[in-house]
Amino acid sequence: MKLKQLAITAFAGLQVAIPTFAGDGIATNSTEAAEIEALKKEVQELEQKVSLLEHQRELDQQTNAAASQDQVQDLDQKVRILGRQRELDQEAAAAAAKTQPRLSLGANGFSFGSADSNFVVALHGVLQVDSRTFEKNDKVPGNDSILLRRARPILSGTVFRDFDFLFVPEFGGGTPGASSSATTPSIYDAYVNYSYSPTFQIQAGKFKAPVGLEQLQADVYTSFNERSLVTDLVPNRDLGFELHGDIAGGVVSYAAGIFNGIGDARNSSNIGFQDNREFDGRLFVQPFKGTTLTALQNLGVGAGGSWGQASITNTLGLPNTTGGSQPGYFTDGQQQFFAYSNGVVAAHTHWRLSPQGYYYYGPLSLMGEYAISDQDVRNGSRSASLHNTAWEITGGWVLTGEDATFTGVTPKHPFDPHNGQWGALQVVGRYADLDIDNAAFPFFANPASASEARAWSAGLNWYLNRNIRVNASFSHTSFTGGASGSPSTAPGSVSSHAEDVFFTRVQLGF
């Protein structure tokens, strides 16, 4: 279009440049007229060429535009094809993944299982290396010791989606309610659990009886090396069947079962020792767990209990023999301060009741528990119903600000000195009291036994990471009653003076 305008402008200029004198009567000569006609013709030809060029350019532009459009469409089609191919590859990979076993390695242990999680096997473990140092140790040789407190490989898993199992052997040298010198491997937990739903589960085998709160807390999460005096009066692990579940996401938890029945703080053997059975149960409520009241979400209260009858007189229905030759109760340092006299056996009814509760909020932790163990006993022709009681309260504060929970503390900054990270620190304190029924004296108790033990403890827990923990604590236990002089065996060697013991622990748990 610009060329055509240029030609017209040039032609107009020529017309202006050629003078005409018609008005003056002067006629152009024939040569000039011919030149003008020739110029006009040239201009016309030029206009035609310009028009042809512009038309050709328009045709070329249309052709190029069409070609570009075709090219864009072709590229778009290829992109779509590649995108679909990628989707197909992803679908194929996802389908293949569904058929492949899954492997998991992490702070929560090692596990592998089927792609649909219907079959899973997990490996966990607990290793605790302790030391105990007694201030007054002249009467109990060997009590100052470094010991392998617990050494447990833990095998758990699932078969056919709804059936869970747990198998826990113990290779350590010290168990609650047993002599610290015990080294014989034993089976601690061995059960199968059918999980129809979180609210309805059935468990069978050997596991912790659902009574004591602190006893039910896992060993790797307890505030101190040893549990409080309250656990002297509740059962440990027993063989039986249990119905249990969590309602409304754990707002209400319940457990009820029938068991062989065991003495206070005992672990059951793999067979029963009597024909009668014991009934154990527990109800625990966290009323604010599902609410927006953050400060009360981890408040829980409940109660556990048991009831059973001995069909025959026996000693296995009494507490374990911890550091002595007769059944009895033991201190924080796992020394026996009370023992039944020779010839005493469990007889008839034995019932327990344990009101309990805890509260966790930010770095604060509180736990409290009360226990009653009402035990019928007999010694020859004499019999009595002994009403033994205990209570404890434990508190803690995480100095580094992490949240305290029933399942321990997870450091925000796991131990890594190269980057200036040191884990989490928690201070803990506890007071506990165990009172023996006065009716135990003098006919059913060893005369060197104390009738009451009072213990206070303080400690520092260092969580290097989720799996490694180091503890240090001190416990002081004083007694009412007990031996006088310098007896050489328990319970007199323990009850004759206050127990002061310093504990340390290095723990691996995963």
C-alpha positions in Angstrom: 0.0 0.0 0.0 2.9 2.3 0.7 4.4 1.7 -2.7 1.1 2.6 -4.4 0.9 5.8 -2.5 4.5 6.6 -3.4 3.8 6.2 -7.2 0.7 8.4 -7.1 2.6 11.0 -5.2 5.4 10.9 -7.9 2.9 11.2 -10.7 1.2 14.1 -9.1 4.5 15.8 -8.7 5.2 15.4 -12.4 1.9 16.9 -13.3 2.7 19.9 -11.1 6.2 20.2 -12.5 5.1 20.3 -16.2 3.7 23.8 -17.0 0.6 24.3 -19.1 0.0 27.6 -20.9 -3.4 26.8 -22.3 -4.8 29.7 -20.4 -2.2 31.9 -22.0 -2.9 30.5 -25.5 0.4 28.9 -25.7 0.1 25.1 -26.6 2.6 22.4 -25.5 4.5 21.0 -28.3 4.1 17.5 -29.5 7.3 16.3 -27.9 6.3 17.3 -24.5 2.9 15.7 -24.9 4.5 12.5 -25.9 6.8 12.5 -22.9 3.9 13.2 -20.6 1.9 10.3 -22.0 5.0 8.1 -21.6 5.3 9.1 -18.0 1.7 8.4 -17.4 2.0 5.0 -18.8 5.1 4.3 -16.7 3.2 5.4 -13.6 0.3 3.2 -14.5 2.6 0.2 -15.0 4.3 1.1 -11.7 0.9 1.1 -10.0 0.1 -2.2 -11.5 3.4 -3.7 -10.3 2.9 -2.2 -6.8 -0.6 -3.7 -6.7 0.7 -7.1 -7.8 3.5 -6.9 -5.2 1.0 -6.0 -2.5 -1.3 -8.8 -3.5 1.5 -11.2 -3.6 2.6 -10.1 -0.1 -0.9 -10.6 1.2 -1.0 -14.1 -0.3 2.4 -14.9 1.2 1.3 -13.6 4.6 -1.9 -15.7 4.4 0.2 -18.7 3.4 2.7 -18.2 6.2 -0.1 -17.7 8.7 -1.8 -20.9 7.6 1.5 -22.7 7.7 2.2 -21.3 11.2 -1.2 -22.3 12.4 -0.7 -25.8 11.1 2.6 -26.0 12.8 1.2 -24.8 16.1 -1.6 -27.3 15.8 0.9 -30.0 15.0 3.0 -29.1 18.0 0.0 -28.9 20.2 -1.1 -32.4 19.1 2.4 -33.7 19.9 2.3 -32.1 23.3 -1.0 -33.7 24.0 0.3 -37.1 22.9 3.3 -36.7 25.1 1.2 -35.6 28.1 -1.1 -38.6 27.7 1.8 -40.9 27.3 3.2 -39.5 30.6 -0.1 -40.1 32.3 -0.2 -43.7 31.0 3.4 -44.2 32.3 2.4 -42.8 35.7 -0.6 -45.0 35.8 1.5 -48.0 34.9 4.0 -47.1 37.6 1.3 -46.6 40.2 -0.2 -49.9 39.2 3.2 -51.6 39.5 3.8 -50.0 42.9 0.6 -51.5 44.2 2.0 -54.9 43.7 5.5 -54.2 45.2 6.3 -54.8 48.9 7.0 -51.7 51.0 10.1 -51.1 53.0 10.3 -48.4 55.8 13.4 -47.4 57.8 13.1 -44.7 60.4 13.0 -43.5 64.0 9.9 -45.6 64.6 11.7 -48.8 63.7 12.1 -51.0 60.6 9.2 -52.5 58.7 8.3 -54.2 55.5 5.0 -55.4 54.1 2.7 -55.9 51.2 1.7 -52.9 49.1 -1.9 -53.0 50.4 -0.6 -53.1 54.0 -2.6 -56.3 54.7 0.7 -58.0 55.7 3.3 -56.2 57.7 6.2 -57.1 59.8 8.0 -54.5 62.0 11.2 -54.8 64.1 11.7 -52.6 67.1 14.0 -52.8 70.1 14.8 -51.5 73.6 18.2 -51.5 75.2 18.8 -49.9 78.6 22.2 -49.8 80.3 21.8 -48.7 83.9 23.9 -48.0 87.0 22.9 -48.0 90.6 25.0 -46.5 93.3 23.9 -46.8 97.0 25.1 -44.4 99.6 24.8 -47.0 102.4 25.8 -50.3 100.9 27.8 -52.0 103.6 25.1 -54.6 104.2 24.1 -55.6 100.6 27.2 -56.6 98.6 26.8 -56.3 94.9 24.0 -53.7 94.9 26.3 -51.1 93.4 26.2 -52.3 89.9 26.2 -51.5 86.2 23.5 -53.7 84.7 21.7 -54.5 81.5 18.3 -53.5 82.7 16.4 -54.3 79.6 17.4 -55.9 76.2 14.4 -56.6 74.1 14.0 -57.3 70.4 10.4 -56.5 69.6 8.7 -58.2 66.7 5.2 -57.0 65.7 3.1 -57.1 62.6 -0.2 -57.6 60.8 -1.7 -60.5 58.9 -4.8 -60.4 56.7 -5.3 -56.7 57.6 -7.2 -57.1 60.9 -5.0 -59.5 62.9 -2.1 -57.9 64.7 0.6 -59.7 66.7 3.4 -58.8 69.2 6.3 -60.9 70.4 8.8 -59.5 73.0 11.5 -61.7 74.6 13.6 -60.3 77.4 17.4 -60.8 77.6 18.1 -58.2 80.2 19.1 -58.8 83.8 16.6 -56.8 85.8 12.8 -56.9 85.7 10.2 -55.2 87.9 9.4 -57.5 90.8 12.3 -59.8 90.1 15.9 -60.0 91.4 18.4 -57.8 89.5 20.6 -60.8 89.2 18.1 -62.7 87.0 19.6 -63.4 83.6 17.3 -66.2 82.3 15.7 -65.1 79.0 11.9 -65.0 79.2 8.9 -64.1 77.1 7.4 -60.8 78.2 4.7 -60.2 75.6 3.2 -62.7 73.1 -0.3 -62.0 71.8 -2.6 -61.8 68.8 -5.1 -59.0 68.5 -8.2 -58.9 66.2 -9.1 -55.4 65.3 -12.6 -55.3 63.9 -12.5 -51.5 64.4 -10.8 -49.1 66.8 -13.7 -49.4 69.2 -13.9 -53.2 69.2 -10.8 -55.4 69.5 -10.1 -58.8 71.0 -6.7 -59.7 72.3 -5.4 -63.1 73.5 -2.0 -64.1 74.9 0.4 -62.6 77.4 0.4 -58.9 77.9 0.1 -56.1 80.5 -3.0 -56.4 82.7 -5.2 -53.3 82.3 -5.0 -51.9 85.9 -2.2 -49.5 86.7 -1.6 -46.3 84.7 2.2 -46.1 85.2 2.5 -49.8 84.7 0.8 -49.4 81.3 3.2 -46.7 80.2 5.9 -48.2 78.0 9.3 -48.7 79.6 11.1 -46.3 77.3 8.7 -43.4 78.3 8.8 -43.6 82.1 10.1 -40.5 83.9 12.5 -42.4 86.1 14.6 -45.5 85.7 12.2 -47.4 88.0 8.5 -47.1 88.4 7.0 -45.8 91.6 5.9 -47.7 94.8 2.4 -47.7 93.4 3.4 -50.4 90.8 4.2 -52.7 93.7 0.5 -53.2 94.2 -0.7 -53.8 90.6 -0.2 -56.7 88.3 2.3 -56.7 85.5 1.9 -59.1 82.6 -0.6 -62.0 82.7 -2.1 -64.6 80.4 -5.6 -64.0 79.3 -8.3 -62.7 76.9 -9.2 -59.0 76.7 -11.9 -57.0 75.0 -10.7 -53.4 74.5 -11.0 -50.3 72.3 -11.1 -46.5 71.9 -14.4 -44.7 71.5 -14.7 -41.3 69.7 -11.0 -41.3 68.7 -9.7 -42.0 72.2 -12.1 -39.8 74.2 -13.1 -43.0 76.0 -10.8 -46.0 76.3 -11.8 -49.3 77.8 -10.4 -52.7 78.5 -11.9 -55.8 80.3 -10.5 -59.3 80.4 -10.3 -62.6 82.1 -6.8 -63.7 83.2 -5.0 -66.5 85.1 -4.4 -64.1 88.0 -1.0 -63.1 89.5 0.4 -61.6 92.6 1.2 -57.9 93.0 3.9 -56.7 90.5 4.4 -60.2 89.2 4.9 -61.4 85.6 3.0 -64.5 84.8 4.7 -67.7 83.7 3.4 -69.3 80.5 0.9 -71.4 82.4 -1.6 -70.8 85.2 -1.0 -71.9 88.8 -4.7 -72.3 89.9 -8.1 -73.3 88.5 -9.9 -70.0 89.3 -9.5 -66.9 87.1 -9.1 -63.1 87.7 -11.1 -60.4 86.1 -9.2 -57.2 85.3 -10.6 -54.0 83.7 -9.9 -50.3 83.1 -11.9 -47.2 82.0 -10.0 -44.1 81.0 -11.6 -40.8 79.7 -10.0 -37.8 78.0 -13.1 -35.6 77.9 -11.5 -32.7 76.0 -9.5 -34.6 73.5 -11.7 -33.8 70.5 -12.3 -30.2 71.4 -10.6 -26.9 70.7 -9.7 -26.4 74.3 -6.0 -26.8 73.8 -5.1 -26.5 77.5 -7.3 -29.4 78.4 -6.9 -31.8 75.4 -4.4 -33.9 77.2 -6.2 -34.3 80.5 -7.2 -37.8 81.3 -8.8 -39.6 84.3 -9.9 -43.1 84.9 -9.7 -46.2 87.1 -8.5 -49.8 86.8 -9.2 -52.7 89.0 -9.1 -56.5 89.4 -10.9 -59.2 91.3 -10.1 -62.9 91.7 -10.2 -65.8 94.1 -7.5 -68.4 94.8 -8.9 -71.9 94.5 -5.9 -73.2 96.6 -3.5 -71.7 99.0 -0.3 -70.7 97.2 2.6 -68.2 97.2 2.3 -67.2 93.6 -0.7 -65.1 94.4 1.6 -63.0 96.6 4.1 -60.4 95.5 7.4 -61.5 94.0 10.6 -62.3 95.9 12.7 -59.3 95.2 16.1 -59.5 96.8 14.8 -61.8 99.5 13.7 -65.4 100.1 10.0 -64.6 100.7 7.3 -62.6 98.7 7.3 -58.9 99.4 7.5 -55.3 98.2 10.5 -53.4 96.9 11.9 -49.9 96.8 13.0 -47.6 94.0 16.4 -49.3 94.2 14.7 -52.7 93.7 15.5 -53.7 97.3 12.9 -55.6 99.3 11.8 -53.6 102.4 8.8 -55.8 103.3 8.5 -59.6 103.2 5.9 -62.0 104.3 6.9 -64.5 106.9 7.7 -68.1 106.1 4.5 -70.1 105.6 2.2 -67.3 104.5 0.2 -68.0 101.4 -2.5 -66.3 99.3 -6.0 -67.5 100.1 -9.5 -66.7 98.8 -10.2 -63.2 97.5 -7.7 -60.6 96.1 -9.0 -57.4 94.7 -7.4 -54.1 93.5 -8.6 -50.6 92.7 -6.5 -47.9 91.1 -7.9 -44.4 90.5 -5.5 -42.6 88.1 -5.0 -39.5 85.9 -2.5 -37.4 84.0 -2.2 -33.9 82.5 0.1 -32.7 79.7 0.2 -29.2 78.5 3.2 -27.9 76.5 6.4 -28.7 78.5 4.4 -29.6 81.6 3.7 -33.2 82.6 1.8 -34.4 85.7 0.8 -38.0 86.6 -1.0 -39.2 89.7 -2.2 -42.7 90.8 -3.6 -44.4 93.9 -3.7 -48.1 94.4 -5.4 -50.5 96.8 -4.4 -54.2 97.0 -6.7 -56.1 99.3 -5.2 -59.6 99.8 -6.5 -62.5 101.8 -3.6 -64.4 103.4 -3.2 -67.4 105.6 -0.5 -68.6 107.9 -1.4 -72.0 109.4 -4.7 -71.6 111.2 -4.5 -67.8 111.1 -6.0 -65.7 108.3 -6.4 -62.0 107.5 -7.5 -59.6 104.8 -4.6 -57.2 104.3 -5.6 -53.8 102.9 -2.3 -52.3 101.4 -2.3 -48.9 99.8 0.0 -46.7 97.8 0.0 -43.4 96.0 2.3 -41.3 93.9 2.5 -38.0 92.0 5.1 -37.3 89.3 5.8 -34.0 87.6 8.1 -32.8 84.9 9.1 -29.7 82.9 10.9 -29.7 79.5 13.5 -27.0 79.8 14.0 -26.7 76.1 10.3 -26.0 75.4 9.2 -29.2 73.6 5.8 -30.8 74.4 5.7 -33.4 77.1 3.5 -36.4 76.3 2.6 -39.8 77.7 4.8 -41.2 75.0 7.9 -39.1 75.8 9.5 -36.0 74.4 10.6 -35.5 70.8 13.4 -32.9 70.5 12.9 -30.1 68.1 16.6 -29.9 67.5 18.1 -33.5 67.7 21.6 -33.8 69.0 24.1 -32.5 66.5 27.0 -30.6 68.1 28.5 -29.8 64.7 25.4 -27.5 64.1 25.0 -26.4 67.7 22.0 -28.7 68.4 21.8 -30.5 71.8 18.4 -32.2 71.9 15.9 -31.7 74.7 16.3 -31.5 78.5 13.6 -32.4 81.1 13.6 -32.1 84.9 11.4 -34.5 86.8 10.3 -35.0 90.4 8.2 -37.6 92.2 6.8 -38.5 95.6 5.4 -41.9 96.5 4.2 -43.7 99.6 3.3 -47.4 100.2 1.6 -48.4 103.4 1.3 -52.0 104.6 -1.8 -52.9 106.6 -1.0 -53.1 110.3 -2.9 -56.4 110.4 0.2 -58.0 108.7 2.1 -57.7 111.9 3.2 -59.8 113.7 1.8 -63.0 112.3 2.1 -62.6 108.6 5.1 -60.2 108.1 8.8 -60.8 108.6 9.6 -58.9 111.8 12.4 -57.0 110.1 10.0 -55.6 107.5 9.0 -51.9 107.4 5.3 -51.1 107.6 5.6 -48.0 105.3 8.0 -46.6 102.7 8.1 -43.0 101.6 10.2 -42.0 98.6 11.0 -38.8 96.9 13.0 -38.6 93.7 14.5 -36.0 91.3 16.1 -36.4 88.0 17.2 -35.0 84.6 16.3 -36.6 81.3 18.3 -35.8 78.2 16.6 -36.7 74.9 19.4 -36.6 72.3 16.9 -37.6 69.6 13.7 -39.7 69.3 15.7 -42.9 69.9 18.5 -42.1 72.3 18.0 -40.9 75.9 20.3 -40.4 78.9 18.9 -40.3 82.4 20.3 -39.3 85.8 18.3 -39.3 89.0 18.5 -39.6 92.8 16.0 -41.3 95.1 15.6 -41.2 98.9 13.4 -43.7 100.6 12.6 -43.6 104.4 10.8 -46.3 106.3 8.5 -46.7 109.3 9.3 -49.7 111.4 11.8 -52.3 110.2 14.9 -53.9 111.5 17.3 -52.5 114.2 20.9 -53.2 114.4 22.8 -54.5 111.4 21.0 -57.3 109.7 22.7 -58.8 106.6 19.7 -60.0 104.6 16.5 -58.4 103.2 14.2 -57.0 104.4 16.2 -56.1 107.5 19.3 -55.0 105.6 17.1 -52.5 103.7 14.6 -51.3 106.3 17.2 -50.7 109.0 18.2 -47.3 107.4 17.0 -45.0 104.7 17.8 -45.9 101.1 19.7 -43.3 99.0 20.5 -44.4 95.5 21.9 -42.6 92.4 20.7 -43.9 89.0 22.0 -43.4 85.5 20.8 -44.8 82.2 21.7 -44.8 78.5 18.7 -46.0 76.5 18.1 -47.0 72.9 14.5 -47.3 71.8 13.1 -47.6 68.3 
